[in-house]
Amino acid sequence: MKEQKEEGYGHVLKYTGIFGSVQGIIIVIGLVRNKFMALLLGVGGMGFASLMSSVQNFSALSTNLGISFGAVPRLSEIYEQPDKLAYNIQIIRMWSLIAAVLGFVFCVVVSPLLNDITFTWGNHTVHYAMLGVSVALLAITGGETAILKATRRLGSLAKIQVMGALISLGISVPLYYYFQHSGVVPALVLVALANMLLTIGYSYRCYPLRLVFDRAKLRDGAGMIRLGVAFVVAAAIGSAAEMLIRAFLNVDDGLDAVGFYNTGYMITLTYAGLVFTAMESDYFPRLSAVNQDIQASNDTVNRQIEVSLLLLSPMLAALLTMLPVLIPMLFSREFLPVVSMTQVAVLAMYFKVLTLPVAYITLARGYSMSYLLLETTYYVVLVGCVVFGFRQWGIFGTGVALVAAHVFDLLMIYGYAYRKYSYRSTSAVARYGVVQTSIGFMALGVSVMASGLLYWITEAALTIASTAYSVYVLRQKTHLWESLVRRFRT
């Protein structure tokens, strides 16, 4: 039994490391891109780019019919049946084209409304209409990505992600340099085109394109669409919430506020994504496989929480410490006002890593409407907290709002899972959570009260303490340490 547990912890650690490494490369490329964006566009330009990007994401999520999510389980079940697999790939590609047309039309139709909601100056209707092209391209990319995921082409997906990030850098920077704000929307469209061509290049090579439109395929694809709708609606609500937050900040204070908020939010969430990326790729399928076994489900969830928390916490402590240096280095000194907001927002990631594995239970059980209700409640609270926090304390208040919303989400998700799914947390999860979040709060306290050499010595000590604690626990739970020793000896 002990060996099985150690293997379980080792599996989580291994695949979190693999997917996190790919995400780390993408983050580094993204940071370089953001540095150029900050220098070339300034705070206001980054706010404009953030607004356009959030509208693009909202439009894509609202119109892609859940294909990228709903197609994966269907294809996975018939992976070893070539004829059924080929037929269902045709269905997915046909529905992806339908979603592409729907996304384009949606952007064109709502562009005047979006312009009125999000801007008090100028006419940006054409910009929003142009985003329809990128939304259509994203729909096709989503369908092909689902095909690659379901057919175990994870190596190809990793290559696509890294190459896509490099291409995005190569396209965006020259456009920002030559056209400044006017290059933002063309960059989004061209990046979407490049990613689509890259994805279909791999996908069509494995499964050549054969499109035959008929009613039978429309009917056979309806089940797949229903499966993904709730997930997509929840994601669309989340995207809409982010768009509303940015629109509120723009109307209430201007694009600089949007740029500051987006910078702080992006740094914290993107950095934590090193660990969160493994959830969808590895953890969710494992949880789905045991979703009817309460004890096995609880073990899977708690193991994921423990490893994710122990891996992420030292990274968060280091990030909080280094923000006064990282933000001007990664962007410019113009972004220094966002340091205090981001240091507070880092604490939200401690609560997110405790919440996310439990939140996946609802999806693994197939209760899509419950998942939708929980996600909607969280985003309503998030928008309310940001509005209140910003009006009370400015951009610093948005960081406080993020923490408050994530604390609410943790309490809601744990309470629901306890009653609905008999989820029970372990004493180990509580112990690790208390230790690591306490270190995070102490690091925040030091950032507020200390400066100079005292700041750096104390923050470094806290980061070392967090790292030492995680290494000590992981060494006990896995064979990682022994494996590393053997590797260095050989």
Helices and strands as residue ranges (DSSP letters): H 2-63, H 67-77, H 82-118, H 125-150, H 154-179, G 180-183, H 184-206, H 215-220, H 222-252, H 255-278, I 279-283, H 284-289, H 294-330, G 333-338, H 339-364, H 368-393, H 395-420, H 427-449, H 452-477, H 480-489
